[in-house]
């Protein structure tokens, strides 16, 4: 396992790399070029500069999250071929710089969804939460405004202003796109990029939809074990794999996260792991919690054991965290709680390793 931490770069992240380096066991930084518009080629020189900053802090840069997929590709528009060609050029530049795993998602319009970015928990910390009842009572454009208000002045990944200003137009474009058409468009995309990924030695890792069900009537397909199985078979290649996220898939109680991690771990299809906990109050209502939370809904030990038992050696990050100890920053991406999560997960891993050595 390669313990990893997401970082938004020196201009967008208030957490310095020197602090990330101080987290016990932290070795790898997950980042991206956030100033490049979606669909355009990532310049090799810019990638090298990001790598230089990370390595200067004594950390590795092996994982990118995310090279976002242009909406025209998801929609299957004639312009998609140009964007797929650009995507392949970006993969080549990343591989040349030593990146080996690229995370992406295939969610229409919204990369992820929450209804509150700072819900107060009983212990006084704040966290991101989701309530389907609130979603049903909102128009998409109103939700975009609410997300911006709750962002603490940070740009949220997947909620880029320039793209979402045309949200009504985007919804109109998706009115004839159902799940089967979205699957077909994903297949076309994978057929276009996987040969390049194979050639470059990059593992592509698709992230589950968050939450794993339709929102505002938009189709979502990366939502269940059955659909994940279908996705890894769309293009049969070691380069076509998953970024399994416990907090995303786990929001649906029908998804047995321990079984899913074990199944795809045995298939060697987990190229990236996001491990975090949530508390589900009822279907469609959940909050993100501390990794160690006796009242939470997911089995952190069981998930880590599934990864350990199946020989997972890829990057793993604690994913989101609460805002604790008075910290103020990008919702879900403070330093303290994510650091606690990383150490907690490593503690489980170390215990499993020691037990394994004893036989």
C-alpha positions, 0 to 999 in steps of 0.5 A, spaced: 500 500 500 502 506 498 499 511 503 497 518 499 494 525 500 490 529 496 493 536 494 491 542 490 497 545 489 501 551 492 496 556 489 490 552 491 491 549 497 493 552 504 496 546 506 504 546 505 507 540 503 512 540 509 506 539 513 503 533 509 510 530 509 510 530 517 504 525 517 507 518 519 507 513 513 505 518 508 509 517 501 505 519 495 501 526 493 495 525 489 494 532 485 492 534 478 493 541 474 487 545 476 489 551 471 488 547 465 481 547 462 477 540 461 479 537 455 485 540 453 492 537 453 496 538 460 503 541 458 509 536 460 513 542 463 507 544 467 507 536 470 514 536 471 513 543 475 508 540 480 513 533 480 518 538 482 515 541 488 512 534 491 519 531 490 522 537 493 518 536 499 521 528 500 514 525 497 512 521 491 508 524 485 505 517 482 498 518 482 493 523 478 486 525 480 483 527 476 484 528 468 477 530 468 473 527 462 470 532 457 462 533 457 462 532 450 465 525 451 460 523 456 454 525 451 457 522 445 458 528 441 461 528 434 467 533 438 469 527 442 474 524 438 478 531 439 478 530 446 479 523 446 486 525 442 487 530 447 486 525 453 491 520 450 496 526 449 496 528 457 496 520 459 503 520 455 506 526 458 504 524 465 507 517 464 513 521 461 513 524 468 513 518 472 505 518 473 503 510 474 495 511 476 490 516 473 483 517 476 477 519 473 470 519 473 464 519 468 458 522 472 454 527 468 454 534 470 456 533 477 462 530 479 459 529 486 453 531 490 452 534 497 447 538 500 451 541 506 458 542 506 459 544 514 454 540 518 455 540 525 456 533 528 455 532 536 462 532 537 462 539 534 466 538 528 463 539 521 462 535 515 459 534 509 452 531 508 447 529 503 439 529 504 435 526 498 429 530 501 433 537 500 435 535 493 428 533 491 426 540 493 431 544 489 433 546 482 440 544 480 442 552 479 440 553 486 444 547 488 450 550 484 449 557 488 449 554 495 455 549 494 459 556 492 456 559 498 459 553 502 466 553 499 469 557 504 472 561 497 475 555 494 474 552 488 471 545 489 473 539 484 468 538 479 464 544 480 468 549 476 464 555 475 465 556 467 462 549 466 456 550 471 454 557 468 451 553 463 447 548 467 441 549 464 444 547 457 447 541 460 441 538 462 438 539 456 443 535 452 442 530 457 435 529 456 436 523 451 442 520 455 440 514 459 444 509 462 445 504 456 447 510 452 452 512 457 455 505 458 456 506 450 459 512 451 464 510 456 466 504 452 467 508 446 472 513 451 475 506 454 477 504 447 480 510 445 484 511 451 486 504 454 491 502 448 495 509 450 495 507 457 497 500 456 503 503 451 505 508 457 504 503 463 498 507 466 493 504 470 486 508 469 482 508 475 474 510 474 471 513 481 464 511 483 458 515 482 457 519 489 452 518 491 451 512 487 444 513 484 441 518 479 441 525 482 436 530 478 434 525 473 441 524 470 443 517 469 449 514 473 452 507 472 458 507 476 454 505 482 454 497 484 458 491 484 454 489 477 456 495 474 463 495 476 464 488 473 461 490 467 465 496 466 472 492 467 469 488 462 468 493 457 475 493 455 479 487 457 485 490 459 490 490 465 490 498 464 482 498 465 481 498 473 477 502 478 478 507 484 474 504 489 471 509 494 468 506 500 464 512 502 461 513 495 459 506 494 457 505 501 452 510 501 447 505 498 446 500 503 445 494 498 453 495 496 457 490 501 463 494 501 467 489 504 465 484 499 466 489 493 473 490 495 475 483 496 472 481 489 475 486 485 482 486 489 482 478 487 481 480 480 487 485 481 482 491 478 483 496 484 488 501 482 486 506 487 483 506 493 479 511 497 477 509 504 473 513 509 467 512 513 460 515 513 454 514 517 447 512 514 441 515 517 436 512 512 436 511 505 439 517 501 441 521 508 448 520 510 454 524 513 461 523 513 464 521 519 471 520 522 474 513 520 474 510 527 467 511 529 463 506 533 456 509 530 458 509 523 456 504 517 462 502 514 467 496 516 474 500 516 477 494 518 474 489 514 475 493 508 483 494 509 483 486 511 480 485 504 485 489 501 491 486 505 489 479 503 488 480 496 495 483 495 493 491 494 500 495 493 497 501 489 495 508 492 490 509 498 488 515 501 484 517 507 479 521 502 475 526 505 475 528 513 471 533 517 473 540 519 476 539 526 480 543 532 478 550 529 481 548 522 478 552 516 479 550 509 476 547 503 470 542 505 472 535 506 480 537 505 483 539 511 489 537 514 488 534 521 482 529 520 485 526 514 492 525 517 488 522 523 484 517 518 491 516 514 494 514 521 488 510 523 488 506 516 496 505 517 495 502 524 490 497 521 495 495 515 501 494 520 497 490 525 494 485 519 502 485 517 504 483 524 499 478 525 501 475 518 508 474 520 506 470 526 502 466 522 
